[in-house]
Amino acid sequence: MHLIHRSFSRRALLGAGLVLSAGLHLPASAQSQVFRITAIPDESPTELARKAEPLVKYLEKTLGMKVEFTPVSDYAAAVEALVNKQVDLAWFGGFTAVQASVRSGGKVLPLVQREEDSKFRSVFITTDANIKGLADLKGKTLSFGSQSSTSGHLMPRSFLLKASVNPDSDLKRVAYSGAHDATIAAVASGKVDAGALNISVWEKFVADKKVDTDKVKVFFTTPPYFDYNWTVHADMPAAQRDKLQKAFLALSKDTPEGQQILDLQRATRFVPTNMDNYAGIEQAARSAGLLK
């Protein structure tokens, strides 16, 4: 089995401990009574809880059992929670799905992704009018999101390297904000010269007028790649996997309930997916030295 990048391993151990302390480590008899879901904390805890609430109610109705959303401390904790079967379903980015697959020896299965996730993108933002392309970042400060973020770190780093910009040697300083919304705040406040983040979060901030686009501007948008998905452990019974997948695929904007859930998930609809779709993410992670 491949070894996870050492920074991930340290975070995983810490995150796993926090997950256990949060009460996820329950006897099998207790776990069978509740279907538990979690998500990588790529946005604020309040936003994640807001997005999860109607989905939880929908899954309770369609699965016929109690469903609980359990937040975790960081990306590594989300991976450990699913790998150790402390949750039944996890919202991963492409990179965390790959990490979970490697960590579990191929024992996780991405079930569905948003239609948008087959062509996801990242954006680079700045308040500096002199930064007009990736090459202009040399000698500047840059914030990524979480180190385990696909759209906030891995893929932006990959495209920087393709543009002959090495973040570790060509930039003045690299920071990790921990979440996409925090990256926007870091750039807007002048803590860093530029930031890289998920295009979906950026567009939401613009639509909600939570960012001054006269001051903070996008100067580079990446080519598309596969990203987020809902993933389960391979040990989940096939009948339950099928029922869960069908529940997501049945969501439609033609119903009030479906529209609310899809809008909060920033999705047009959900479509089936599988681990093969994330081979490019794994290759990018290994090339960038983030997965060994």
Disulfide bonds with the S-S distance in Angstrom:
none
